[in-house]
Amino acid sequence: MPVYNAKQYIGEAVESILNQTFTDFEFIIINDGSTDGTLDMLEAYAEQDTRIRLINRENKGLVETLNEGLALAKAPLIARMDADDIALPDRFEKQYAYMQRHPDVVVLGGRCIAIDADGDPLTQWNKLTSSDAIQNQHLNSLSGSVIAHPAMMYRANSVLSIGGYRKAAYPAEDLDMLLRVADEGLLENLDEVVLKYRVHVASICASDKSRQNKKVFEIVNSARKRKGLEPLLDIVDPLTKPIEGFNNDALKYGWWALNACYKKTAWKYARRQVLHAPFSLDTWRLFLCVLRGH
């Protein structure tokens, strides 16, 4: 688990790992030069649980931290985790058992519940489960990885054999790794929720979306070239188009929550949208749909 200035959420993230029903693991946490008091919290957890192996050093960035963790890991299976997410208690148990039964699977993810900064549910992600469907999506779309990075469990030797993560692929280093490691074996998702994935303004998905989209475009077409496929064309400017056409998070999250039947969360964002843009037709369309429940 790479960590950088995650004081607000680090407690939930660490405890969700320490409380796994599968208990035989080493928990490598690399504090990547945090300056907000995160280190104090991590040191307290490390004193309480000997499974934690805490590394503290100056800031080097996410990709270098990921590769450092790969080099430090002793086990043949590695589970990724982020400092602001929450793993479900049986995540490791289910993923470990599946990978033991399926030695041809090199990367295994699972379904995720997207949550907001308050921990309220927004929607569910990663419904594709088979390796063929996942690889097809990765090679033929510009939507990014359909295996959530912090939900992955993968075989260490497979990822190490391709050279780990590439710094030039940031901030889409996970998709780049998946497209390369797919030559080593199967990529799959469990058809069960394994993680609560937090979406908030400090996350890469929110703060660096334009740069990430451009990198996805480069990575996908590079992978297609390696396989002798024609490049995807940048039709309708997918690099700058707002996600799903929404121009603010309250509207987007409100629709996500409503469509996923998280009505309490939908109400929260409908009310917030009214305050944000009371004269917008989109605001009242969302409000009325939440009011009637669909």
Backbone as CSV, one residue per row, in Angstrom:
resi,resn,N_x,N_y,N_z,CA_x,CA_y,CA_z,C_x,C_y,C_z
1,MET,0.837,-1.186,0.000,0.000,0.000,0.000,0.877,1.243,0.000
2,PRO,0.916,1.982,-1.124,1.611,3.266,-1.140,0.758,4.301,-0.406
3,VAL,1.414,5.174,0.341,0.679,6.166,1.119,1.321,7.534,0.944
4,TYR,0.484,8.526,0.636,0.967,9.898,0.581,-0.141,10.828,1.063
5,ASN,0.075,11.467,2.205,-0.865,12.446,2.769,-2.306,11.926,2.764
6,ALA,-2.525,10.834,3.494,-3.838,10.182,3.507,-4.426,10.130,4.916
7,LYS,-4.092,11.098,5.750,-4.488,11.060,7.155,-5.990,10.898,7.344
8,GLN,-6.784,11.515,6.486,-8.233,11.488,6.657,-8.813,10.088,6.519
9,TYR,-8.193,9.245,5.676,-8.779,7.942,5.365,-7.904,6.749,5.753
10,ILE,-6.668,6.987,6.153,-5.721,5.895,6.337,-6.168,4.888,7.387
11,GLY,-6.837,5.364,8.433,-7.281,4.445,9.487,-8.223,3.384,8.965
12,GLU,-9.227,3.802,8.193,-10.185,2.846,7.633,-9.498,1.870,6.684
13,ALA,-8.564,2.387,5.881,-7.876,1.539,4.910,-7.038,0.471,5.608
14,VAL,-6.224,0.886,6.571,-5.350,-0.053,7.274,-6.170,-1.082,8.051
15,GLU,-7.179,-0.634,8.763,-7.975,-1.566,9.561,-8.735,-2.562,8.696
16,SER,-9.126,-2.147,7.481,-9.829,-3.083,6.600,-8.920,-4.226,6.162
17,ILE,-7.607,-3.993,6.145,-6.653,-5.054,5.818,-6.344,-5.889,7.055
18,LEU,-6.100,-5.243,8.169,-5.776,-5.981,9.389,-6.929,-6.871,9.843
19,ASN,-8.150,-6.534,9.460,-9.327,-7.298,9.877,-9.785,-8.316,8.840
20,GLN,-8.924,-8.665,7.886,-9.273,-9.671,6.889,-9.475,-11.042,7.538
21,THR,-10.421,-11.809,7.002,-10.642,-13.167,7.501,-9.469,-14.081,7.155
22,PHE,-8.771,-13.799,6.066,-7.519,-14.469,5.722,-6.413,-13.686,6.412
23,THR,-5.664,-14.332,7.298,-4.767,-13.588,8.188,-3.282,-13.774,7.914
24,ASP,-2.913,-14.717,7.038,-1.504,-15.047,6.830,-0.905,-14.189,5.732
25,PHE,-0.531,-12.966,6.065,0.049,-12.061,5.074,1.032,-11.104,5.736
26,GLU,1.886,-10.522,4.913,2.758,-9.423,5.313,2.175,-8.151,4.706
27,PHE,2.025,-7.128,5.515,1.398,-5.880,5.074,2.493,-4.832,4.874
28,ILE,2.915,-4.665,3.620,3.957,-3.691,3.298,3.315,-2.335,3.054
29,ILE,3.661,-1.371,3.874,3.156,-0.004,3.730,4.354,0.911,3.482
30,ILE,4.331,1.626,2.381,5.416,2.565,2.075,4.881,3.981,2.184
31,ASN,5.372,4.707,3.179,4.993,6.101,3.349,5.880,6.949,2.444
32,ASP,5.258,7.481,1.394,5.989,8.177,0.332,6.140,9.664,0.656
33,GLY,6.773,9.951,1.812,7.064,11.331,2.179,5.864,12.148,2.608
34,SER,4.907,11.537,3.299,3.729,12.282,3.760,4.131,13.400,4.705
35,THR,3.364,14.495,4.678,3.662,15.667,5.509,2.483,16.078,6.384
36,ASP,1.428,15.243,6.425,0.187,15.657,7.097,-0.090,14.906,8.394
37,GLY,0.878,14.201,8.931,0.644,13.436,10.148,0.290,11.979,9.901
38,THR,0.254,11.578,8.631,-0.049,10.188,8.295,0.950,9.225,8.940
39,LEU,2.233,9.593,8.947,3.276,8.705,9.469,3.030,8.341,10.924
40,ASP,2.599,9.286,11.735,2.335,9.000,13.149,1.288,7.911,13.292
41,MET,0.254,7.984,12.475,-0.807,6.978,12.525,-0.284,5.615,12.081
42,LEU,0.516,5.595,11.022,1.067,4.342,10.528,1.997,3.701,11.552
43,GLU,2.804,4.511,12.211,3.717,3.977,13.229,2.946,3.370,14.388
44,ALA,1.821,3.981,14.739,0.994,3.431,15.819,0.426,2.074,15.427
45,TYR,-0.043,1.951,14.185,-0.563,0.662,13.725,0.550,-0.387,13.674
46,ALA,1.746,0.015,13.221,2.865,-0.930,13.114,3.276,-1.463,14.485
47,GLU,3.134,-0.643,15.512,3.454,-1.091,16.864,2.445,-2.110,17.380
48,GLN,1.219,-2.028,16.855,0.145,-2.903,17.334,0.084,-4.234,16.595
49,ASP,0.593,-4.293,15.361,0.441,-5.506,14.548,1.756,-5.817,13.843
50,THR,2.333,-6.971,14.165,3.649,-7.332,13.630,3.613,-7.706,12.155
51,ARG,2.423,-7.856,11.581,2.342,-8.141,10.150,2.680,-6.933,9.297
52,ILE,2.642,-5.758,9.906,2.933,-4.529,9.165,4.435,-4.335,9.035
53,ARG,4.863,-4.116,7.807,6.249,-3.760,7.514,6.227,-2.349,6.946
54,LEU,6.579,-1.381,7.777,6.449,0.030,7.423,7.776,0.585,6.929
55,ILE,7.740,1.167,5.750,8.905,1.849,5.176,8.569,3.326,5.078
56,ASN,9.437,4.152,5.634,9.236,5.603,5.582,10.435,6.234,4.898
57,ARG,10.179,7.078,3.917,11.254,7.744,3.178,10.728,8.995,2.515
58,GLU,11.605,9.692,1.788,11.202,10.910,1.079,10.275,10.558,-0.078
59,ASN,9.583,11.565,-0.576,8.642,11.364,-1.671,9.366,11.018,-2.969
60,LYS,8.930,9.918,-3.598,9.495,9.483,-4.880,8.433,9.314,-5.949
61,GLY,7.163,9.379,-5.574,6.100,9.218,-6.552,5.513,7.821,-6.540
62,LEU,4.314,7.701,-7.135,3.555,6.457,-7.049,4.238,5.283,-7.742
63,VAL,4.695,5.456,-8.977,5.223,4.319,-9.734,6.475,3.750,-9.073
64,GLU,7.369,4.608,-8.642,8.573,4.125,-7.960,8.203,3.413,-6.660
65,THR,7.184,3.904,-5.978,6.739,3.267,-4.743,6.141,1.890,-5.020
66,LEU,5.362,1.788,-6.081,4.790,0.489,-6.448,5.878,-0.530,-6.751
67,ASN,6.876,-0.129,-7.502,7.964,-1.045,-7.850,8.812,-1.397,-6.635
68,GLU,8.961,-0.470,-5.727,9.683,-0.759,-4.491,8.937,-1.816,-3.678
69,GLY,7.619,-1.683,-3.614,6.825,-2.679,-2.911,6.926,-4.055,-3.543
70,LEU,6.926,-4.089,-4.877,7.096,-5.355,-5.590,8.414,-6.019,-5.212
71,ALA,9.476,-5.229,-5.147,10.795,-5.770,-4.841,10.893,-6.265,-3.396
72,LEU,10.154,-5.630,-2.500,10.207,-5.992,-1.088,9.355,-7.218,-0.755
73,ALA,8.319,-7.459,-1.534,7.367,-8.523,-1.216,8.023,-9.898,-1.267
74,LYS,7.690,-10.748,-0.298,8.263,-12.088,-0.204,7.309,-13.158,-0.725
75,ALA,6.024,-12.870,-0.731,5.028,-13.882,-1.071,4.846,-13.999,-2.579
76,PRO,4.397,-15.158,-3.067,4.150,-15.325,-4.503,2.918,-14.581,-4.986
77,LEU,2.010,-14.224,-4.075,0.824,-13.452,-4.430,0.892,-12.098,-3.749
78,ILE,0.562,-11.053,-4.502,0.576,-9.687,-3.978,-0.808,-9.086,-4.130
79,ALA,-1.320,-8.517,-3.063,-2.596,-7.791,-3.098,-2.287,-6.301,-3.052
80,ARG,-2.850,-5.557,-3.994,-2.696,-4.099,-3.999,-3.778,-3.464,-3.141
81,MET,-3.426,-2.324,-2.567,-4.373,-1.569,-1.764,-4.000,-0.108,-1.832
82,ASP,-4.995,0.772,-1.798,-4.752,2.208,-1.733,-5.128,2.745,-0.358
83,ALA,-4.559,3.897,-0.029,-4.654,4.427,1.327,-5.984,5.089,1.649
84,ASP,-6.881,5.196,0.661,-8.173,5.835,0.928,-9.346,4.908,0.647
85,ASP,-9.074,3.637,0.362,-10.139,2.686,0.050,-10.389,1.750,1.225
86,ILE,-11.414,0.906,1.093,-11.792,-0.015,2.166,-11.994,-1.400,1.567
87,ALA,-11.163,-2.351,1.987,-11.312,-3.728,1.520,-12.398,-4.421,2.344
88,LEU,-13.275,-5.182,1.672,-14.254,-5.964,2.411,-13.538,-7.067,3.186
89,PRO,-14.082,-7.488,4.323,-13.358,-8.404,5.223,-12.916,-9.719,4.589
90,ASP,-13.686,-10.243,3.634,-13.338,-11.539,3.043,-12.664,-11.404,1.684
91,ARG,-12.196,-10.205,1.355,-11.553,-9.990,0.051,-10.384,-10.951,-0.165
92,PHE,-9.414,-10.982,0.748,-8.231,-11.823,0.576,-8.610,-13.299,0.533
93,GLU,-9.512,-13.700,1.409,-9.912,-15.105,1.470,-10.459,-15.578,0.126
94,LYS,-11.340,-14.779,-0.467,-11.963,-15.165,-1.733,-10.975,-15.106,-2.888
95,GLN,-10.165,-14.066,-2.948,-9.208,-13.945,-4.044,-8.126,-15.013,-3.963
96,TYR,-7.614,-15.280,-2.767,-6.589,-16.298,-2.601,-7.111,-17.671,-3.013
97,ALA,-8.307,-18.011,-2.555,-8.885,-19.321,-2.882,-9.080,-19.466,-4.389
98,TYR,-9.534,-18.403,-5.045,-9.774,-18.464,-6.480,-8.453,-18.649,-7.232
99,MET,-7.427,-17.933,-6.844,-6.155,-18.037,-7.552,-5.464,-19.372,-7.291
100,GLN,-5.731,-19.972,-6.141,-5.215,-21.310,-5.886,-5.884,-22.332,-6.804
101,ARG,-7.168,-22.120,-7.072,-7.911,-23.053,-7.937,-7.651,-22.801,-9.417
102,HIS,-7.185,-21.606,-9.750,-7.004,-21.239,-11.156,-5.579,-20.719,-11.374
103,PRO,-4.615,-21.608,-11.497,-3.207,-21.181,-11.632,-2.908,-20.415,-12.920
104,ASP,-3.828,-20.476,-13.888,-3.619,-19.737,-15.141,-4.024,-18.271,-15.023
105,VAL,-4.668,-17.891,-13.932,-5.046,-16.492,-13.697,-3.863,-15.769,-13.056
106,VAL,-3.380,-14.714,-13.710,-2.233,-13.979,-13.177,-2.640,-12.706,-12.444
107,VAL,-3.807,-12.157,-12.788,-4.332,-10.975,-12.090,-5.817,-11.196,-11.821
108,LEU,-6.224,-10.960,-10.574,-7.629,-11.123,-10.201,-8.108,-9.884,-9.455
109,GLY,-9.174,-9.287,-9.975,-9.798,-8.163,-9.292,-11.147,-8.580,-8.746
110,GLY,-12.083,-7.683,-8.772,-13.424,-7.960,-8.290,-14.290,-6.733,-8.463
111,ARG,-15.556,-6.896,-8.179,-16.450,-5.753,-8.271,-16.157,-4.771,-7.138
112,CYS,-16.424,-3.505,-7.398,-16.161,-2.452,-6.419,-17.399,-1.581,-6.255
113,ILE,-17.631,-1.150,-5.041,-18.628,-0.117,-4.779,-17.889,1.221,-4.714
114,ALA,-18.221,2.117,-5.615,-17.651,3.456,-5.542,-18.326,4.208,-4.402
115,ILE,-17.520,4.817,-3.532,-18.047,5.599,-2.417,-17.516,7.023,-2.510
116,ASP,-18.230,7.953,-1.895,-17.780,9.344,-1.934,-16.894,9.636,-0.723
117,ALA,-16.542,10.898,-0.536,-15.647,11.278,0.553,-16.218,10.924,1.921
118,ASP,-17.554,10.877,2.037,-18.202,10.543,3.295,-18.366,9.042,3.501
119,GLY,-18.021,8.265,2.485,-18.198,6.821,2.568,-19.554,6.343,2.091
120,ASP,-20.366,7.240,1.534,-21.689,6.852,1.040,-21.567,6.214,-0.345
121,PRO,-22.347,5.157,-0.623,-22.226,4.442,-1.901,-22.762,5.249,-3.069
122,LEU,-22.067,5.145,-4.212,-22.447,5.872,-5.420,-22.906,4.947,-6.538
123,THR,-22.119,3.905,-6.796,-22.441,2.980,-7.884,-21.550,1.763,-7.748
124,GLN,-21.715,0.788,-8.651,-20.836,-0.382,-8.669,-20.069,-0.421,-9.984
125,TRP,-18.829,-0.883,-9.899,-17.935,-0.947,-11.051,-17.424,-2.359,-11.277
126,ASN,-16.842,-2.544,-12.447,-16.107,-3.761,-12.810,-17.009,-4.993,-12.853
127,LYS,-18.000,-4.936,-13.745,-18.930,-6.052,-13.889,-18.450,-7.085,-14.907
128,LEU,-17.417,-6.765,-15.685,-16.845,-7.753,-16.584,-15.996,-8.724,-15.772
129,THR,-16.162,-10.016,-16.006,-15.462,-11.007,-15.193,-14.483,-11.868,-15.982
130,SER,-14.827,-12.239,-17.219,-13.983,-13.180,-17.970,-12.772,-12.476,-18.571
131,SER,-11.701,-13.250,-18.757,-10.467,-12.690,-19.307,-10.674,-12.163,-20.727
132,ASP,-11.441,-12.891,-21.529,-11.684,-12.443,-22.908,-12.414,-11.109,-22.935
133,ALA,-13.439,-10.967,-22.102,-14.210,-9.719,-22.061,-13.348,-8.561,-21.572
134,ILE,-12.516,-8.823,-20.580,-11.656,-7.779,-20.023,-10.609,-7.342,-21.030
135,GLN,-9.967,-8.300,-21.670,-8.945,-7.965,-22.662,-9.557,-7.241,-23.856
136,ASN,-10.727,-7.664,-24.266,-11.413,-6.995,-25.368,-11.716,-5.535,-25.020
137,GLN,-12.168,-5.309,-23.788,-12.465,-3.949,-23.349,-11.197,-3.105,-23.292
138,HIS,-10.121,-3.684,-22.768,-8.871,-2.943,-22.650,-8.308,-2.540,-24.007
139,LEU,-8.445,-3.418,-24.994,-7.845,-3.166,-26.302,-8.734,-2.356,-27.242
140,ASN,-10.028,-2.340,-26.964,-10.951,-1.739,-27.930,-11.749,-0.562,-27.386
141,SER,-11.303,-0.009,-26.284,-11.963,1.182,-25.756,-10.919,2.098,-25.132
142,LEU,-11.344,3.303,-24.800,-10.461,4.252,-24.135,-10.966,4.569,-22.733
143,SER,-11.672,3.610,-22.127,-12.274,3.835,-20.813,-11.353,3.472,-19.663
144,GLY,-10.167,2.954,-19.969,-9.221,2.609,-18.912,-9.401,1.186,-18.415
145,SER,-8.740,0.897,-17.309,-8.745,-0.457,-16.763,-10.114,-0.818,-16.198
146,VAL,-10.545,-2.056,-16.439,-11.788,-2.558,-15.844,-11.480,-3.537,-14.707
147,ILE,-10.229,-3.547,-14.265,-9.853,-4.197,-13.014,-9.314,-3.096,-12.117
148,ALA,-9.993,-2.810,-11.029,-9.584,-1.704,-10.163,-8.219,-2.001,-9.552
149,HIS,-7.317,-1.061,-9.679,-5.950,-1.268,-9.208,-5.888,-1.670,-7.731
150,PRO,-6.553,-0.943,-6.820,-6.457,-1.328,-5.410,-7.226,-2.589,-5.046
151,ALA,-7.933,-3.181,-6.016,-8.647,-4.439,-5.776,-7.909,-5.633,-6.351
152,MET,-6.732,-5.418,-6.933,-6.016,-6.501,-7.608,-5.285,-7.419,-6.635
153,MET,-5.280,-8.696,-6.959,-4.318,-9.650,-6.416,-3.618,-10.259,-7.626
154,TYR,-2.293,-10.269,-7.615,-1.591,-10.801,-8.784,-0.378,-11.630,-8.386
155,ARG,0.081,-12.422,-9.350,1.241,-13.277,-9.125,2.507,-12.430,-9.291
156,ALA,3.318,-12.409,-8.250,4.495,-11.548,-8.238,5.426,-11.845,-9.405
157,ASN,5.657,-13.124,-9.686,6.612,-13.451,-10.750,6.132,-12.990,-12.120
158,SER,4.811,-12.976,-12.331,4.281,-12.538,-13.617,4.506,-11.040,-13.828
159,VAL,4.256,-10.248,-12.792,4.430,-8.795,-12.915,5.907,-8.434,-12.954
160,LEU,6.720,-9.143,-12.183,8.156,-8.883,-12.206,8.767,-9.258,-13.554
161,SER,8.225,-10.289,-14.191,8.785,-10.749,-15.462,8.620,-9.727,-16.586
162,ILE,7.644,-8.828,-16.450,7.445,-7.789,-17.472,8.096,-6.461,-17.069
163,GLY,8.832,-6.493,-15.946,9.533,-5.288,-15.515,8.736,-4.399,-14.589
164,GLY,7.625,-4.918,-14.045,6.823,-4.138,-13.114,6.090,-2.993,-13.792
165,TYR,5.957,-1.899,-13.063,5.256,-0.715,-13.567,6.224,0.208,-14.295
166,ARG,5.712,0.922,-15.292,6.552,1.849,-16.055,6.191,3.291,-15.704
167,LYS,7.206,4.048,-15.347,6.993,5.437,-14.946,6.400,6.263,-16.070
168,ALA,6.769,5.942,-17.309,6.277,6.704,-18.459,4.779,6.523,-18.662
169,ALA,4.181,5.494,-18.039,2.759,5.225,-18.212,1.883,5.962,-17.199
170,TYR,2.473,6.600,-16.199,1.693,7.324,-15.189,0.903,8.468,-15.843
171,PRO,-0.351,8.723,-15.471,-1.121,8.122,-14.389,-2.065,6.998,-14.835
172,ALA,-1.657,6.200,-15.804,-2.427,5.030,-16.214,-1.523,3.800,-16.153
173,GLU,-0.656,3.782,-15.140,0.334,2.704,-15.007,-0.306,1.338,-14.779
174,ASP,-1.507,1.319,-14.197,-2.177,0.037,-13.951,-2.654,-0.591,-15.263
175,LEU,-3.266,0.207,-16.135,-3.702,-0.301,-17.434,-2.510,-0.766,-18.262
176,ASP,-1.441,-0.005,-18.245,-0.239,-0.378,-18.981,0.293,-1.721,-18.496
177,MET,0.335,-1.909,-17.181,0.805,-3.179,-16.628,-0.106,-4.323,-17.046
178,LEU,-1.413,-4.111,-17.004,-2.363,-5.170,-17.357,-2.255,-5.570,-18.829
179,LEU,-2.092,-4.603,-19.703,-1.977,-4.907,-21.126,-0.713,-5.706,-21.432
180,ARG,0.340,-5.480,-20.648,1.583,-6.226,-20.866,1.555,-7.591,-20.179
181,VAL,1.001,-7.665,-18.973,1.004,-8.931,-18.236,-0.026,-9.911,-18.788
182,ALA,-0.946,-9.436,-19.623,-1.948,-10.330,-20.235,-1.285,-11.404,-21.088
183,ASP,-0.055,-11.161,-21.536,0.671,-12.182,-22.298,1.150,-13.329,-21.401
184,GLU,1.121,-13.111,-20.071,1.593,-14.126,-19.124,0.482,-15.055,-18.658
185,GLY,-0.779,-14.652,-18.819,-1.888,-15.471,-18.345,-3.195,-14.697,-18.371
186,LEU,-4.181,-15.187,-17.642,-5.523,-14.624,-17.684,-5.704,-13.486,-16.679
187,LEU,-6.535,-12.526,-17.061,-6.944,-11.427,-16.190,-8.436,-11.585,-15.930
188,GLU,-8.848,-11.647,-14.658,-10.257,-11.855,-14.359,-10.698,-10.991,-13.189
189,ASN,-12.014,-10.836,-13.061,-12.639,-10.200,-11.909,-13.565,-11.198,-11.225
190,LEU,-13.531,-11.255,-9.907,-14.562,-11.992,-9.197,-15.894,-11.291,-9.393
191,ASP,-16.947,-12.072,-9.516,-18.283,-11.495,-9.660,-18.878,-11.211,-8.282
192,GLU,-18.067,-10.628,-7.426,-18.468,-10.273,-6.066,-17.765,-8.981,-5.687
193,VAL,-18.390,-8.199,-4.836,-17.784,-6.957,-4.370,-16.655,-7.286,-3.395
194,VAL,-15.473,-6.725,-3.653,-14.322,-6.967,-2.788,-13.766,-5.687,-2.174
195,LEU,-14.209,-4.518,-2.678,-13.586,-3.261,-2.260,-14.572,-2.103,-2.348
196,LYS,-14.439,-1.173,-1.422,-15.105,0.119,-1.532,-14.063,1.121,-2.022
197,TYR,-14.303,1.640,-3.231,-13.343,2.487,-3.933,-13.763,3.942,-3.762
198,ARG,-12.910,4.708,-3.082,-13.302,6.082,-2.764,-13.013,7.040,-3.920
199,VAL,-14.015,7.815,-4.263,-13.894,8.836,-5.308,-14.013,10.195,-4.636
200,HIS,-12.980,11.010,-4.737,-13.016,12.339,-4.124,-12.065,13.251,-4.876
201,VAL,-12.061,14.522,-4.544,-11.337,15.508,-5.354,-9.836,15.295,-5.338
202,ALA,-9.297,14.619,-4.309,-7.850,14.427,-4.234,-7.382,13.213,-5.021
203,SER,-8.304,12.380,-5.477,-7.914,11.172,-6.203,-7.437,11.524,-7.604
204,ILE,-6.575,10.664,-8.159,-6.059,10.890,-9.516,-7.197,10.939,-10.518
205,CYS,-8.189,10.049,-10.315,-9.315,9.988,-11.260,-10.028,11.331,-11.351
206,ALA,-10.048,12.068,-10.250,-10.758,13.345,-10.248,-9.842,14.505,-10.620
207,SER,-8.601,14.489,-10.104,-7.744,15.668,-10.231,-6.906,15.697,-11.501
208,ASP,-6.678,14.554,-12.124,-5.779,14.510,-13.265,-6.405,13.735,-14.414
209,LYS,-7.732,13.896,-14.599,-8.451,13.079,-15.566,-7.995,13.334,-16.993
210,SER,-7.763,14.578,-17.352,-7.363,14.878,-18.722,-6.032,14.220,-19.070
211,ARG,-5.071,14.338,-18.162,-3.765,13.716,-18.390,-3.897,12.197,-18.434
212,GLN,-4.729,11.648,-17.567,-4.919,10.198,-17.548,-5.546,9.709,-18.851
213,ASN,-6.534,10.439,-19.343,-7.178,10.062,-20.607,-6.183,10.062,-21.768
214,LYS,-5.322,11.057,-21.815,-4.323,11.122,-22.875,-3.355,9.945,-22.790
215,LYS,-2.990,9.584,-21.556,-2.070,8.464,-21.389,-2.741,7.147,-21.765
216,VAL,-4.015,6.991,-21.423,-4.760,5.789,-21.821,-4.769,5.663,-23.340
217,PHE,-5.001,6.772,-24.019,-5.011,6.786,-25.479,-3.678,6.270,-26.043
218,GLU,-2.580,6.747,-25.479,-1.258,6.316,-25.925,-1.020,4.835,-25.627
219,ILE,-1.373,4.408,-24.427,-1.090,3.040,-23.985,-1.887,2.023,-24.788
220,VAL,-3.173,2.304,-24.992,-4.019,1.369,-25.740,-3.519,1.219,-27.164
221,ASN,-3.209,2.324,-27.805,-2.743,2.237,-29.188,-1.360,1.612,-29.295
222,SER,-0.525,1.777,-28.286,0.763,1.100,-28.269,0.568,-0.408,-28.168
223,ALA,-0.379,-0.833,-27.320,-0.670,-2.265,-27.174,-1.261,-2.829,-28.462
224,ARG,-2.131,-2.064,-29.109,-2.720,-2.517,-30.368,-1.630,-2.661,-31.439
225,LYS,-0.692,-1.757,-31.460,0.403,-1.829,-32.436,1.230,-3.086,-32.227
226,ARG,1.488,-3.432,-30.923,2.251,-4.646,-30.626,1.540,-5.892,-31.134
227,LYS,0.226,-5.845,-31.192,-0.559,-6.991,-31.627,-0.941,-6.926,-33.100
228,GLY,-0.429,-5.934,-33.793,-0.704,-5.808,-35.217,-2.088,-5.281,-35.529
229,LEU,-2.695,-4.545,-34.607,-4.038,-3.996,-34.798,-3.952,-2.532,-35.211
230,GLU,-4.968,-2.082,-35.933,-5.044,-0.680,-36.322,-5.287,0.195,-35.089
231,PRO,-4.746,1.398,-35.059,-4.952,2.264,-33.894,-6.407,2.727,-33.777
232,LEU,-6.837,2.944,-32.545,-8.146,3.542,-32.318,-8.065,5.012,-32.680
233,LEU,-9.108,5.519,-33.299,-9.135,6.920,-33.697,-9.758,7.759,-32.601
234,ASP,-9.285,8.966,-32.478,-9.774,9.890,-31.458,-11.041,10.571,-31.964
235,ILE,-12.127,9.788,-32.048,-13.403,10.314,-32.507,-14.136,10.959,-31.323
236,VAL,-14.796,12.057,-31.520,-15.557,12.777,-30.507,-14.675,13.232,-29.354
237,ASP,-13.377,13.372,-29.637,-12.430,13.914,-28.665,-12.579,13.315,-27.279
238,PRO,-12.324,12.009,-27.102,-12.502,11.378,-25.801,-11.509,11.863,-24.760
239,LEU,-10.480,12.579,-25.186,-9.479,13.027,-24.225,-9.960,14.195,-23.376
240,THR,-10.907,14.953,-23.872,-11.355,16.127,-23.125,-12.847,16.115,-22.820
241,LYS,-13.578,15.180,-23.391,-15.022,15.131,-23.173,-15.338,14.841,-21.709
242,PRO,-16.213,15.619,-21.047,-16.571,15.338,-19.658,-17.173,13.948,-19.516
243,ILE,-16.878,13.298,-18.393,-17.387,11.950,-18.146,-18.906,11.944,-18.207
244,GLU,-19.447,11.123,-19.079,-20.879,10.938,-19.234,-21.615,12.254,-19.497
245,GLY,-20.897,13.274,-19.930,-21.539,14.530,-20.267,-21.833,15.435,-19.085
246,PHE,-21.459,15.007,-17.860,-21.752,15.831,-16.690,-20.667,16.879,-16.502
247,ASN,-21.067,18.055,-16.040,-20.093,19.111,-15.855,-19.831,19.425,-14.391
248,ASN,-20.382,18.656,-13.467,-20.054,18.830,-12.057,-20.311,17.525,-11.318
249,ASP,-19.612,17.352,-10.201,-19.666,16.087,-9.479,-21.024,15.821,-8.840
250,ALA,-21.691,16.848,-8.318,-22.976,16.631,-7.653,-23.982,16.010,-8.611
251,LEU,-24.043,16.520,-9.833,-24.972,15.986,-10.824,-24.591,14.553,-11.204
252,LYS,-23.304,14.342,-11.454,-22.825,13.017,-11.848,-23.088,11.991,-10.742
253,TYR,-22.711,12.328,-9.510,-22.869,11.383,-8.414,-24.339,11.117,-8.108
254,GLY,-25.173,12.145,-8.287,-26.607,11.955,-8.068,-27.189,10.920,-9.014
255,TRP,-26.835,11.014,-10.298,-27.327,10.043,-11.272,-26.740,8.666,-11.039
256,TRP,-25.448,8.617,-10.716,-24.839,7.324,-10.391,-25.623,6.630,-9.277
257,ALA,-25.837,7.358,-8.197,-26.490,6.770,-7.030,-27.937,6.372,-7.325
258,LEU,-28.646,7.208,-8.071,-30.034,6.894,-8.413,-30.108,5.637,-9.269
259,ASN,-29.268,5.554,-10.292,-29.287,4.396,-11.182,-28.853,3.111,-10.488
260,ALA,-28.058,3.250,-9.418,-27.615,2.082,-8.663,-28.531,1.782,-7.481
261,CYS,-29.625,2.558,-7.365,-30.616,2.376,-6.296,-30.080,2.712,-4.907
262,TYR,-29.096,3.603,-4.843,-28.645,4.126,-3.557,-29.396,5.442,-3.317
263,LYS,-30.638,5.332,-2.888,-31.538,6.482,-2.863,-31.129,7.548,-1.851
264,LYS,-30.599,7.121,-0.711,-30.183,8.096,0.297,-29.056,8.978,-0.253
265,THR,-28.097,8.355,-0.930,-27.001,9.123,-1.526,-27.520,10.010,-2.659
266,ALA,-28.444,9.481,-3.451,-29.006,10.274,-4.545,-29.684,11.534,-4.014
267,TRP,-30.406,11.398,-2.900,-31.049,12.562,-2.291,-30.005,13.600,-1.857
268,LYS,-28.899,13.121,-1.285,-27.855,14.041,-0.824,-27.342,14.903,-1.978
269,TYR,-27.110,14.271,-3.129,-26.543,15.017,-4.252,-27.603,15.806,-5.015
270,ALA,-28.834,15.354,-4.984,-29.907,16.158,-5.593,-30.074,17.469,-4.840
271,ARG,-30.068,17.393,-3.510,-30.182,18.622,-2.707,-28.964,19.526,-2.919
272,ARG,-27.792,18.898,-2.987,-26.573,19.681,-3.197,-26.595,20.367,-4.560
273,GLN,-27.131,19.679,-5.558,-27.212,20.239,-6.900,-28.173,21.422,-6.955
274,VAL,-29.260,21.351,-6.202,-30.200,22.472,-6.150,-29.501,23.725,-5.616
275,LEU,-28.664,23.544,-4.601,-27.931,24.679,-4.051,-26.867,25.173,-5.029
276,HIS,-26.286,24.241,-5.782,-25.195,24.586,-6.697,-25.709,25.283,-7.967
277,ALA,-26.814,24.783,-8.524,-27.322,25.318,-9.796,-28.847,25.291,-9.798
278,PRO,-29.475,26.178,-9.032,-30.934,26.139,-8.884,-31.711,26.485,-10.156
279,PHE,-31.074,27.085,-11.140,-31.797,27.492,-12.351,-31.501,26.571,-13.543
280,SER,-30.855,25.448,-13.272,-30.502,24.518,-14.341,-31.593,23.468,-14.540
281,LEU,-31.949,23.224,-15.808,-32.919,22.168,-16.104,-32.384,20.800,-15.688
282,ASP,-31.068,20.593,-15.828,-30.462,19.326,-15.416,-30.642,19.094,-13.914
283,THR,-30.563,20.173,-13.138,-30.756,20.065,-11.693,-32.144,19.522,-11.378
284,TRP,-33.152,20.113,-11.982,-34.524,19.726,-11.642,-34.916,18.400,-12.283
285,ARG,-34.271,18.035,-13.360,-34.489,16.699,-13.927,-34.004,15.633,-12.939
286,LEU,-32.825,15.857,-12.381,-32.309,14.925,-11.374,-33.210,14.926,-10.141
287,PHE,-33.582,16.106,-9.667,-34.383,16.200,-8.445,-35.712,15.461,-8.600
288,LEU,-36.394,15.648,-9.725,-37.684,14.998,-9.930,-37.533,13.493,-10.070
289,CYS,-36.461,13.039,-10.720,-36.242,11.593,-10.859,-35.933,10.961,-9.500
290,VAL,-35.168,11.658,-8.675,-34.913,11.145,-7.329,-36.202,11.124,-6.518
291,LEU,-37.029,12.155,-6.699,-38.294,12.247,-5.978,-39.215,11.064,-6.294
292,ARG,-39.260,10.669,-7.561,-40.130,9.550,-7.945,-39.417,8.192,-7.832
293,GLY,-38.104,8.221,-7.599,-37.378,6.982,-7.315,-36.786,6.287,-8.516
294,HIS,-36.822,6.927,-9.696,-36.199,6.319,-10.879,-36.065,7.378,-11.986
